[in-house]
Amino acid sequence: MQPKNLSMAQRETFAPNRFRELLWWLSTTEREIIADCTIDRNRYAITGMVVLCTWAFATLSWTYFFSTVVPEPFVFVPLGLFMGFVILSIDRALIKNIGRNDRNRGTTFLIRASLALLIGSFMAQPAILYLFRKEVHTQISLDNEGRRIAKSRELDSLYAPRRAELKARRDGILLLQKGATDLSGQARDAYLKEADGTGGTGKVGIEKIAMAKKAEYDKLDADKRSMLARDAPSLEGIDREQASLDSAQKASEVAFAATLDEGFLTRIEALQHLVDGNMALKYRYYLLMAILVLIELMPVIAKMMLPQGAYEEKLLLREEMEKEMAFENMQRERTLKEHYNKLMTEQDSRAIDIFFEQTQAKREERLRSMASRWTGGPRDSFDGVWDRVKRDILGKLEN
């Protein structure tokens, strides 16, 4: 079938679907202009697809980031969506003005790339944490155990002076008690040996020497018992204080353990420990980081790399036309206002002339009447009449 030859006014117009319109919006193109650019339709649809992927990646990354801080889904999901929209707005702002009219394309790209690099570096962290979540969870357990040990040592160092002081007091008391017990035991042995003849003078029975040794033993044993009774409260107080220090340290360790969680910073630190201690993981970590940062840079790179065609030319021409039309419209508005002011001035001048013509006779009549009533007496001075004339007949000049 032979194709129809349509006139210029009967050409078929391109009707994009909703998804393509979304891609055009993401690539910051003007629908009315891009619809007539056959080649550039797909170029900017590709740019829009890249922006869409970056938007989705940013939304997922921020949602996961907020999930590590806030456990409630109804909180971290809206926050993730909001931050994804913020990143989308930034990306659209970055690629909006990249075009033929950029005089310093290199500087412009460096500025946009630096901003995208900062955003991408942060966005890559949640994604990497999600990909290595099992390894990170294991490392967090090891790190937390190390923190608990370090905290325990810190508490030991904090309570060590007081514990040493209590131990010295207790050892001193026990040493004195041991000395008294040893003296009492030695006196008892001496007495028994003297009594049974196995020691001392060697005479069996209770003699004077045995009685003297028994008296000495009784005295030392009484002193020992008195010392034990006297020192018992002090030893109990020392034991109670030592138990109190142990309880306080245990409570501090339990409270510190309760603060150990798996928050974002804890996971980042655990990931860094994994990277520092594993060369294979370190290589893949930085490779994955570069890929994820590249995702954020892709909208700018895609806009810079894709060739520019008729759309950019039409956009520039359309912008120039709108500037010219705006200038012409302002000139036309100014001309109309000036013409309006001119005619209004003429009409107002004529009205003022008519007003003065119609009131001239009345003013003259009023002036003659006031002059005829002036008698020239002391109570009716000329200055008084003149004041009345100025007030009632003469007009006031406009400022």
KOLLOGU-40308 format. One line per 5 residues: their letters; for each residue y, x, z of C-alpha. Coordinates in steps of 0.25 Angstrom, whole numbers, padded with zeros to 4 digits. Layout:
# KOLLOGU-40308
a) Y X Z; ... .
# end
This chain:
# KOLLOGU-40308
mqpkn) 0000 0000 0000; 0013 0006 -0004; 0023 0008 0008; 0035 0000 0009; 0049 0006 0007 .
lsmaq) 0057 0001 0018; 0072 0002 0018; 0080 0010 0029; 0083 -0003 0037; 0068 -0007 0037 .
retfa) 0062 0006 0042; 0052 0004 0053; 0057 0007 0067; 0048 0015 0077; 0044 0006 0089 .
pnrfr) 0038 0015 0100; 0029 0010 0111; 0032 0010 0126; 0025 0023 0129; 0032 0031 0118 .
ellww) 0045 0025 0123; 0041 0031 0137; 0039 0044 0131; 0052 0044 0124; 0059 0040 0137 .
lstte) 0052 0052 0144; 0057 0062 0133; 0071 0056 0135; 0072 0052 0120; 0081 0040 0116 .
reiia) 0072 0029 0110; 0081 0024 0100; 0083 0038 0094; 0068 0043 0095; 0062 0031 0089 .
dctid) 0068 0035 0075; 0064 0049 0076; 0049 0049 0071; 0046 0064 0074; 0053 0064 0087 .
rnrya) 0046 0052 0093; 0033 0060 0096; 0040 0072 0100; 0048 0065 0111; 0035 0057 0114 .
itgmv) 0028 0070 0117; 0040 0075 0126; 0039 0061 0133; 0024 0063 0135; 0026 0077 0142 .
vlctw) 0037 0071 0151; 0027 0059 0154; 0016 0069 0158; 0026 0077 0167; 0031 0064 0173 .
afatl) 0016 0061 0177; 0013 0075 0182; 0026 0075 0190; 0023 0061 0196; 0008 0065 0200 .
swtyf) 0013 0078 0206; 0024 0072 0214; 0014 0061 0219; 0004 0070 0223; 0015 0079 0230 .
fstvv) 0020 0067 0238; 0005 0063 0241; 0004 0076 0249; 0016 0072 0257; 0015 0057 0259 .
pepfv) 0001 0051 0260; 0006 0037 0256; 0004 0033 0241; 0015 0023 0241; 0024 0034 0245 .
fvplg) 0020 0046 0237; 0017 0039 0224; 0031 0033 0223; 0037 0047 0226; 0028 0053 0216 .
lfmgf) 0032 0043 0205; 0047 0045 0209; 0046 0061 0208; 0039 0059 0195; 0050 0051 0190 .
vilsi) 0060 0062 0195; 0053 0073 0187; 0053 0064 0175; 0068 0062 0176; 0070 0077 0177 .
drali) 0061 0079 0165; 0068 0069 0157; 0081 0076 0161; 0076 0089 0157; 0072 0086 0143 .
knigr) 0083 0076 0140; 0093 0086 0135; 0084 0096 0128; 0088 0095 0114; 0095 0101 0102 .
ndrnr) 0108 0101 0109; 0103 0111 0120; 0112 0123 0118; 0104 0132 0129; 0090 0127 0127 .
gttfl) 0085 0139 0134; 0093 0137 0147; 0091 0122 0146; 0076 0124 0146; 0076 0134 0157 .
irasl) 0084 0125 0166; 0075 0113 0163; 0062 0122 0164; 0067 0128 0177; 0068 0114 0183 .
allig) 0055 0109 0177; 0048 0122 0183; 0053 0119 0197; 0049 0104 0196; 0035 0108 0189 .
sfmaq) 0032 0119 0200; 0033 0109 0211; 0026 0098 0203; 0014 0107 0200; 0012 0110 0215 .
paily) 0006 0095 0218; -0002 0096 0205; -0008 0109 0209; -0011 0104 0223; -0018 0092 0218 .
lfrke) -0027 0101 0208; -0031 0110 0219; -0031 0100 0231; -0045 0104 0235; -0042 0119 0236 .
vhtqi) -0029 0116 0243; -0035 0107 0253; -0045 0118 0257; -0034 0128 0258; -0026 0119 0266 .
sldne) -0037 0118 0277; -0038 0133 0277; -0022 0134 0278; -0022 0124 0289; -0033 0131 0297 .
grria) -0025 0144 0296; -0012 0136 0301; -0020 0131 0313; -0025 0145 0316; -0011 0151 0315 .
ksrel) -0005 0139 0323; -0016 0142 0334; -0013 0157 0334; 0002 0153 0335; -0001 0144 0347 .
dslya) -0009 0155 0353; 0002 0165 0352; 0012 0154 0358; 0004 0151 0370; -0002 0165 0372 .
prrae) 0009 0171 0382; 0007 0159 0391; -0008 0160 0390; -0008 0175 0393; 0001 0172 0405 .
lkarr) -0008 0161 0411; -0020 0170 0408; -0014 0182 0415; -0011 0173 0427; -0025 0168 0427 .
dgill) -0031 0182 0426; -0022 0187 0437; -0027 0175 0446; -0041 0177 0443; -0040 0192 0445 .
lqkga) -0035 0190 0459; -0046 0180 0462; -0056 0190 0456; -0051 0201 0465; -0052 0192 0477 .
tdlsg) -0066 0187 0473; -0070 0201 0472; -0065 0206 0485; -0071 0194 0492; -0085 0197 0485 .
qarda) -0084 0211 0489; -0081 0207 0503; -0092 0198 0503; -0102 0208 0498; -0098 0218 0508 .
ylkea) -0100 0208 0519; -0113 0204 0515; -0118 0218 0513; -0113 0222 0527; -0120 0210 0532 .
dgtgg) -0134 0212 0526; -0133 0228 0528; -0133 0231 0513; -0119 0237 0513; -0108 0241 0522 .
tgkvg) -0113 0247 0536; -0127 0243 0532; -0129 0235 0545; -0136 0221 0544; -0129 0209 0551 .
iekia) -0115 0204 0554; -0108 0216 0560; -0093 0218 0562; -0092 0225 0549; -0099 0213 0542 .
makka) -0090 0204 0549; -0078 0211 0545; -0083 0211 0530; -0086 0196 0531; -0072 0194 0537 .
eydkl) -0066 0202 0525; -0075 0194 0515; -0071 0180 0521; -0056 0184 0520; -0057 0189 0506 .
dadkr) -0065 0176 0502; -0055 0167 0509; -0044 0175 0501; -0052 0173 0488; -0053 0158 0491 .
smlar) -0039 0157 0494; -0035 0164 0481; -0044 0155 0473; -0038 0143 0479; -0024 0148 0477 .
dapsl) -0026 0152 0463; -0033 0140 0458; -0021 0131 0455; -0015 0143 0447; -0027 0145 0439 .
egidr) -0028 0130 0436; -0014 0130 0432; -0016 0141 0423; -0028 0134 0417; -0020 0121 0415 .
eqasl) -0009 0129 0408; -0019 0136 0399; -0025 0123 0395; -0012 0117 0393; -0008 0128 0383 .
dsaqk) -0022 0126 0376; -0019 0111 0375; -0005 0114 0370; -0010 0124 0359; -0021 0114 0355 .
aseva) -0011 0103 0354; -0002 0112 0345; -0013 0116 0336; -0017 0101 0335; -0003 0097 0331 .
faatl) -0002 0108 0321; -0015 0105 0315; -0010 0090 0313; 0002 0096 0305; -0007 0103 0295 .
degfl) -0008 0094 0283; -0010 0095 0268; 0005 0093 0264; 0011 0098 0251; 0016 0111 0257 .
triea) 0003 0113 0264; -0005 0111 0250; 0005 0120 0243; 0003 0131 0253; -0012 0130 0253 .
lqhlv) -0012 0130 0237; -0003 0143 0238; -0014 0149 0247; -0025 0145 0237; -0017 0151 0226 .
dgnma) -0014 0164 0234; -0029 0166 0237; -0035 0162 0224; -0032 0169 0211; -0040 0160 0203 .
lkyry) -0032 0148 0209; -0019 0156 0208; -0020 0157 0193; -0024 0143 0191; -0013 0138 0201 .
yllma) -0002 0145 0193; -0008 0141 0180; -0008 0126 0184; 0006 0128 0190; 0011 0132 0177 .
ilvli) 0004 0121 0169; 0010 0110 0179; 0024 0116 0178; 0023 0116 0163; 0020 0101 0164 .
elmpv) 0034 0099 0170; 0040 0109 0160; 0034 0101 0148; 0045 0091 0146; 0055 0102 0144 .
iakmm) 0046 0111 0136; 0042 0099 0127; 0056 0095 0125; 0060 0109 0121; 0048 0112 0112 .
lpqga) 0047 0100 0104; 0055 0100 0092; 0068 0091 0091; 0069 0082 0079; 0077 0070 0074 .
yeekl) 0078 0064 0088; 0087 0075 0094; 0096 0075 0081; 0097 0060 0082; 0100 0061 0097 .
llree) 0111 0071 0095; 0117 0062 0084; 0116 0050 0092; 0122 0057 0104; 0134 0062 0095 .
mekem) 0135 0048 0089; 0136 0041 0103; 0146 0051 0107; 0155 0048 0095; 0153 0033 0096 .
afenm) 0157 0035 0111; 0169 0042 0107; 0173 0032 0096; 0171 0021 0105; 0180 0027 0116 .
qrert) 0190 0029 0105; 0189 0015 0100; 0190 0010 0115; 0202 0018 0117; 0209 0013 0104 .
lkehy) 0206 -0001 0108; 0212 0001 0122; 0224 0008 0116; 0226 -0004 0107; 0224 -0014 0118 .
nklmt) 0234 -0007 0127; 0244 -0006 0115; 0244 -0021 0112; 0244 -0024 0127; 0256 -0016 0129 .
eqdsr) 0263 -0023 0117; 0259 -0037 0123; 0264 -0033 0137; 0277 -0028 0132; 0280 -0041 0124 .
aidif) 0276 -0049 0137; 0286 -0041 0145; 0297 -0043 0135; 0295 -0058 0135; 0295 -0058 0150 .
feqtq) 0308 -0051 0151; 0314 -0059 0139; 0310 -0072 0146; 0315 -0068 0160; 0328 -0061 0156 .
akree) 0336 -0074 0156; 0331 -0078 0170; 0334 -0064 0176; 0348 -0065 0170; 0350 -0079 0176 .
rlrsm) 0345 -0074 0189; 0353 -0062 0189; 0366 -0070 0186; 0363 -0080 0198; 0361 -0069 0208 .
asrwt) 0374 -0062 0203; 0382 -0075 0204; 0377 -0077 0218; 0382 -0064 0223; 0395 -0065 0231 .
ggprd) 0397 -0051 0234; 0398 -0054 0249; 0394 -0044 0260; 0381 -0051 0262; 0378 -0051 0247 .
sfdgv) 0379 -0037 0243; 0377 -0032 0229; 0365 -0023 0233; 0358 -0036 0238; 0360 -0043 0226 .
wdrvk) 0355 -0031 0218; 0343 -0031 0226; 0340 -0045 0223; 0342 -0043 0209; 0332 -0031 0209 .
rdilg) 0322 -0039 0217; 0323 -0053 0209; 0327 -0049 0195; 0324 -0035 0191; 0310 -0031 0188 .
klen) 0302 -0019 0193; 0298 -0008 0184; 0283 -0006 0182; 0277 0007 0188 .
# end
